[in-house]
Amino acid sequence: MGTDEERFHVAYDTCYAPVFRYAARRVAADAVEDIVAEAFVVAWRRRRDLPETPLPWLYAIARRTIANHERGRRRGSRLLAALLPAGRVHAQEAPGIANVHLRWAIGQLPERDREVLRLVAWEGLSVSETAAVMGCTAATASVRLHRARGRLRRLLDEPEAPARGAQRPQSHEATSEV
């Protein structure tokens, strides 16, 4: 299809918007552009590894970039909590989810469950593409998806759960919902 640079430019043009949306659903609005820019810098450096179908590969890069960003954010939150013990850093409200019960249920899931659900439901990836993003086999991704759906279903069956969850004290460390 041409040189590595040409292939990268085509991937950038076709995949920028989906990668931007992917990041926007996972981090605060003020961090999205930086995350996406950093993900594409990594992709540029690794352009020789660019696969024929680049979107799952770019999602995987963005996922690792977000993980690095979140680790830094948590370190900053812990430092802030240590400096200002009376202050609280609250969880962000999940964008695009209006249902409090659903937001609560998704927030109760482990990050790996949330990620597999987001990749399939929001990003529209197949199980094999999800596996490529998560760095596992398709069989493992399928099992993770099945289990995550089951856990979410059980949480959604708890009618009083959001009220109980809301009574928990806020931690000093910010948590990321969906």
Solvent accessible surface area in square Angstrom, and as a share of the most:
residue,aa,sasa,rsa
1,M,165,0.74
2,G,50,0.48
3,T,74,0.43
4,D,39,0.20
5,E,66,0.29
6,E,92,0.41
7,R,44,0.16
8,F,16,0.07
9,H,99,0.44
10,V,72,0.41
11,A,4,0.03
12,Y,85,0.32
13,D,111,0.58
14,T,88,0.51
15,C,8,0.05
16,Y,74,0.28
17,A,51,0.40
18,P,22,0.14
19,V,1,0.01
20,F,66,0.28
21,R,121,0.44
22,Y,0,0.00
23,A,0,0.00
24,A,35,0.27
25,R,57,0.21
26,R,17,0.06
27,V,11,0.06
28,A,30,0.23
29,A,95,0.74
30,D,127,0.66
31,A,11,0.09
32,V,5,0.03
33,E,118,0.53
34,D,103,0.53
35,I,5,0.02
36,V,1,0.00
37,A,57,0.44
38,E,90,0.40
39,A,2,0.02
40,F,11,0.04
41,V,67,0.38
42,V,43,0.25
43,A,0,0.00
44,W,89,0.31
45,R,170,0.62
46,R,88,0.32
47,R,37,0.13
48,R,176,0.64
49,D,82,0.43
50,L,11,0.05
51,P,49,0.31
52,E,153,0.69
53,T,83,0.48
54,P,24,0.15
55,L,39,0.19
56,P,10,0.06
57,W,34,0.12
58,L,3,0.02
59,Y,3,0.01
60,A,6,0.05
61,I,3,0.02
62,A,0,0.00
63,R,66,0.24
64,R,121,0.44
65,T,7,0.04
66,I,15,0.08
67,A,39,0.30
68,N,78,0.40
69,H,61,0.27
70,E,19,0.09
71,R,106,0.39
72,G,29,0.28
73,R,65,0.24
74,R,77,0.28
75,R,138,0.50
76,G,40,0.38
77,S,9,0.06
78,R,121,0.44
79,L,110,0.55
80,L,81,0.40
81,A,16,0.13
82,A,79,0.61
83,L,122,0.61
84,L,104,0.52
85,P,95,0.59
86,A,102,0.79
87,G,36,0.35
88,R,118,0.43
89,V,37,0.21
90,H,111,0.49
91,A,34,0.27
92,Q,96,0.43
93,E,123,0.55
94,A,5,0.04
95,P,71,0.45
96,G,88,0.85
97,I,18,0.09
98,A,99,0.77
99,N,83,0.43
100,V,90,0.51
101,H,39,0.18
102,L,54,0.27
103,R,37,0.14
104,W,34,0.12
105,A,0,0.00
106,I,18,0.09
107,G,22,0.21
108,Q,67,0.30
109,L,6,0.03
110,P,76,0.48
111,E,86,0.38
112,R,130,0.47
113,D,7,0.03
114,R,29,0.11
115,E,5,0.02
116,V,1,0.00
117,L,24,0.12
118,R,12,0.05
119,L,0,0.00
120,V,31,0.18
121,A,76,0.59
122,W,80,0.28
123,E,24,0.11
124,G,61,0.58
125,L,12,0.06
126,S,56,0.36
127,V,49,0.28
128,S,71,0.46
129,E,55,0.25
130,T,1,0.00
131,A,4,0.03
132,A,61,0.47
133,V,1,0.01
134,M,16,0.07
135,G,70,0.67
136,C,34,0.20
137,T,88,0.51
138,A,49,0.38
139,A,72,0.56
140,T,50,0.29
141,A,0,0.00
142,S,51,0.33
143,V,66,0.38
144,R,51,0.19
145,L,10,0.05
146,H,138,0.61
147,R,139,0.51
148,A,0,0.00
149,R,107,0.39
150,G,11,0.11
151,R,88,0.32
152,L,28,0.14
153,R,145,0.53
154,R,147,0.54
155,L,31,0.16
156,L,67,0.33
157,D,105,0.54
158,E,60,0.27
159,P,111,0.70
160,E,110,0.49
161,A,0,0.00
162,P,23,0.15
163,A,55,0.42
164,R,129,0.47
165,G,13,0.12
166,A,85,0.66
167,Q,145,0.65
168,R,131,0.48
169,P,118,0.74
170,Q,85,0.38
171,S,58,0.38
172,H,68,0.31
173,E,58,0.26
174,A,10,0.08
175,T,79,0.46
176,S,34,0.22
177,E,44,0.20
178,V,3,0.02
